[in-house]
Amino acid sequence: MFTTRLTMCMLIEYYRQSKHISSWISWIVGIFTFFIFTIILHQYFPITADFPIFYHTAEGWREGTTILYDGSSPNFYNLPWTLFLFIPYTYLPLKIAQTIFIIMSLACIFATIHIVRQHTNFPLYTVILALLNLHIVDFLIRGQLDAIVLFGVGLGLYAIIAQSGWVLSFALLMMSIKPQNIILLTLLFFYGIRHWHLSKLIQVVSLPVLAIILSGFLVGFDWPLRWIQQYQTRPPLNFVKITIWRITEYWHIPSWIPIILAIIALITFAKLVYETGFNYNSFILAIATNIVFSTYAMGYHYILLIPVIMYVAYKNWKLGLVINLTGWFPFSRVIWHMEVVWLDFAYPVLSLLAAWYYVNRSPHP
C-alpha cells in the first residue's frame, strides 16, 4: 500500500515537472520563432507605400518643418493625434521602424481576434477564413493604420461588455484615427452606453476630447480648417477607391439608387438596434453597413470586416469560404488591370448580405 502511494506521488510529481518543462519549451520556441520572423521581416520585407508618409510627416513635425495639412505634409490626411503614434518611430531608422510597426499591426489584428473569440465560441477555421485573403496582404504591403482602428473596434466591444469607461475612451481614440469607416459603429457604441452613469460617460469622452485640445496646442487650433482645405485642394487617391458610389458612377447607374439603398439599410439597422439593443449582431452589422456605404474605402480597409467574416463562417463555413474566395478577386487585375477593381466590392457586399441573413434568423444572439 505504501509502495503504491509512493509510486502515485512520484507519477504526479513527474507530471507536474514535465508540464512545467513543456511550458518553458513552448516559451523558448515561441520567442525563437518571433526572433526569426522579425529578422526575416526586417531583411526581406520591402519599404511599404504608406508607412514612410506617416514616418516622414511625424519626423517633419518633430523637426519643425511642418505643422500638418500644409505644403510640407501633402499626403497626410489622418487626424492630428495619429502623429503621436509615429513620433517614437522617428527616433529609429525607417526600416527598423517599419518592422516594429508591422509587428504591432499584426499584434493588433490577433488581439482583436482574441477579444472576439473570448465573447463568442467561434472556432479556429473562422479565423483562417477571415485572414487568408489578398486584402490582408494589401494592408501589410501598404503599411497602413487600419489594424490600430480594428483593435479599437475590438477593444470597444470588450469595454461595453465590461462596462469600462476608460477602456472605451481609449478604443474611441484609436478608432478616430480613421473615422470614415466606423462612424456607424461609433454611434452604436454610444447607444450601447446610454444608461451608464454620468461619471463613466465623462470617462468615455475624456481621451478623445483631450486629444483634440492637445492637438490644438501642438499643431495649431486652426487644424480643422487646414484639414478640410487639404481635402478640397489635394484629395486622396481616387482611382483605387472601391465604394458603391464610385461603382454606380462607373456603370452610369443613377445616383438615387445607392442613396435609397443606404437609407433602407440605415433604417433597417436602426430598427434592429431599437428592438434588440447593443449585441454582437448589431456590432457586426454596423461594421459591414458602414464599409459598404462608405464614401471612401479601399481593399485594405476591408480588414475591419474580420469580425463579420468570422461570424458568417461560424454560421455557414461554405458561405464563409465563398466570401473568402472573393477576397482573392484583386488577382483579376493582373489580366484586366484597374478596369475590374469594382470586383473587389463583392467581398463587403456578400459579407453584409450574409450577416443580415443570419442575424434575421437569430436576432437575439
N, C-alpha and C positions, 0 to 999 in steps of 0.2 A: 504493500500500500504506500509506504514511504517512497519507494523507488518510482512508483507510478506518478506520485505528486511531484517528485523532483524532476522527472522527465518532462512533465507538463509545464512546469515552471521554466525549464530550460528552453522548451519549444516556444513558449510565449515570449521570453526574453530575446531569443533568436529572431523571432518575427518582428519584434519592435526594433531591434538593431538593423535588420535588413531593410525595414521600411524607412528608417532614418537614413541609411546609406543610399537607398534608392532615391530619396528626396534630394540628397546632396548631389547625386549623379545627374538628376534631372536639371537642377540649377546650373551645374557646370556645363552640361551640354547646351542648355538654353543660352547662357552667356557667351559660350564659344560660337554658337550659330549666329547670334546677334552681332558679334565682333566680325565674323567673316562676311556677313551680309553688309555691314557698314563699310568694310574695306572695298567690296565689290561695287557697292553703290557709289562710293567716292571715286573709284578709279575709272569706272566704265559708263556711268550714267551721264549723259551729255548735259550741258547747261540748258536749262529749260527756257521756254519762250517768255514766261511772265515773271518768274521769281526775280530776275535781275531788275525789273521795273520797280518792284517793291523795295528791293535792296538798295538800289541807287537813289531812289526818292528819299528813303529814310536817311541814307548817307548824306544826301544833299541838304536835308533839313538840319542834320546834326552839324554840318559844316557851315550852315548859314547861306547856302546858295539857292534855297527855295523855301517858300512858306506854304507850299501846296497850291494846286489849282492855278498855277501861273505858267509862264513860258518855260520854266525850268523843270516842270513835272507834268509834261503834256499827256502822258498815258496813265496817270494815276486818277482813278475815278471812285475809289472807296472813301468811306467816311474817315475823318482825321484820326480817330483812335486806332485805326489799322496801323498807323505809324508807330504806335507804342510797342506793337508786337515785333517790329522789324529793327528797331534801334539796336537791341542787343546783338543781332546778327551782323550789323555793320562793323563790329569790332573784330570780326573774323574774315578770312579770305572768302571770296564769293563761293568757291567750290565747296569748302567745308561748311559754310553757312547753308548752302542749298542741301547738302547731305543731311544735316541736322533737321532742316525744315521738312524734308520728305519723310524722314523717320517719324517726326512729330505728327505729320499729316496721317500717316498710316496708323499711328497710335490713336489718333482721334477717331478714325474710322472704326477700328476694332473696339475702342472703348464704347462707342455708340452702340455697336452690335451687342456688346456685353450688357449694356443697360437695357436694351430692348429685350434680350433673352432672359434677363432677370425678372421681367414683368410679364413674360409670355412663356409658352412652352415650345417655341419654335426650334425644330431640330437643326442639326448641322447642315443638312443639304440645302436648307433655305438660305443659309449664309453663302454657300457656294454659288447658288443660282443668282444671288444678289450682287456678288462681287466679280464673277468671271464674265466681263464684257468689255468692249472697247472704250466705253465711256470712263471707266476707271483708269484705263491706260492713258486716255486723252487727258484726264485730270492730272496724272502724275507727270507726263512729259511737258505739261504747261507750267507746272509749279504754281498752281492756283490756291486760293484760300478756302475753298468750299468745304474741306474736311473740318475746318475750325467751326464753320457755320453748322455743319452736320452734328458736331459734338455739342454745340449749343442746343440744337434741337433735341438730342437725346437727353442732355442734362436738364432741359426744361421739362421733359416728360417725367424724369425722376423727381425733380423739385416739386412738381404739383402733387404727385403721389405721396411724397414725404412731407409735403406742406412746409417746405423750407424757403423762406423769402429771400435769404442771401444767395442761395444756390440759383434760384430762378433769376435773380438780378444779374448774376454772372452769366447765366445762359443767354439772357436777352442781350447783354453786352456783346457776346460773341456772335449771336445771330444778326445783330445790327451792322456787322462789318459789311455784309452784302444783303441788304434787307429786301430787295425787289422780289425774291422768290420765296420768302417766308412771311409776307405780310399777313396772309390769312391765318397762318399758324400762330403768329403773334397775337392777333385778335382773339383766337380761340384760347390761348393761354390766359389772357386777361379775363375772358368769360369764365374760365375754369376756376379763377381765384376771386370771383366777385363777392363771395361770402367770407373771405378771410378778414381777420381783424385789421384795423387801420394801421397798427404798428407794423404788421407784416407787409401790408401794401406799400408802406413807405420804404421798407427794406427792398422790395421788388424794383422800385423805380430809382433807387438811390444811385446805383453804379452807372446806369445809362445817363442820368442827369449830371452826375459828377464828370463823366467823360465829355459831355457837351460843354460844360463850363470850363474844364481843364483845356479842352481843345481851343477855346476862345483865347485863353492866355498864351497858349503855345504857338498857334498859327494865325491868330487874329480873329476877332469876333465877327468879322465880315466873311468868314469862310463859307457860310451857306450861299451867299450871293456869288462868290467866286466859283463855288462848286457848280451851281446852276449855269453860270456863264460858260464854264468849260464844257459842260454837256452840250450846250447850244452851239458853241463855236467849233468844237472839236469832238464830236460824239464818238463813242466806242465803235469798234469794227462792226459792220453790218452784214457782210457777205457770209459769215459763218453763223449768223443768228438763226435759231430754229424755234419759231413761235407760230401759233395758229394765225397770227396777224400777218406775218410775212408769207406764210403758205397761201393764205387766201388772196393776198396781193399777187403772188407769183402765178396762181391759177386763174386770176381775174374773177374771183368769187366776190359777190357784193359784200361790203364790209359789215352790213347789218346782220348777216348770218352769224359770224362769230360773236357779235355783240349779244344777240338773242341767246345763243348757246351759253355764253358766260353768265348772263342774267339767270337763266334757268338753273345752271349749275350752282350759283351762289344761293338762290332761293331754296333749292333742294337741300343744300348743305346746311343753311341756317335752320330749316325745319327739323332736320335730323338732330342738330345740336340742341335746339329748344326742347325736343322730345326726350332725348337720351342724355344730354349733358356732355361733359368732357369725359372721354374714354379713349381707348386705343383706336376704335373705329373712326371717331371724329378726328383724331390725331393724324392718321394716315391719309384720310380724305382731304384734310386741309393742305397737306404737303402736295399730294398729287394734283389737286384742283389748281393750286397756285402755279405749279410748274406748267401745266397745260395752257393756262390762260395768262401766263406771264408776258409782259411786253418785251422782256429781254432775257433770253435763255439760250445757252449753247449746250453741246453734248456733255461737257464736263460738269455742268450744273446738275446733271441727272444723278449724281451720286447722292443727292438728297432723297432720292426715291428708294434707297436701300431698305428702310423700314417697311415701305409699301410692298416691295418685291418679296420680302421675307413673309409678309402676311399672306399675299396671294399664293406663293409657293407652298405655304403651310396648308392652305385650304385646298389647293389642287396642284400637285407637283408638275403635272403635264402642262397646265396653263402657265405655271411659273417658268417651265422650260421654253415654251413658245415665246414668252416675253424676253427671256434671256437671249434667245436667238436673234430677236430684233435689235438687241444691244450690239450685234455684230454687223449691222447694216452699214456702218461707216466704211467697211471694206469695199462697198459698191463704188466708192469714189475713185478707186484705183482704175476702174474701167470707164465710168461715166463722169468722173470729176465732180465739181461742185454743183452740177445741174441736178443731182439727186440728193442733195443734202437734206431735203424735206423728208426723205425716207426715215431719217433718224427720229422723226416725230412720232413714229409708230410706238416707240418704247414708252414714253409717258402716257400716250393716249390709251394704249392697251392696259397699262398699269392702273389708270384711273377707272376705266370701264370695269375691269376685273374686280378692283377693290369695291366699287359701288355694288356690283352684283352680289358679292359675298356679304357685304355689310347689310344689304337689304334682306338677305336670308337670315341673318342673325344680328339685328340692330343693337342688341344688348350683350356685349361681349362678357 
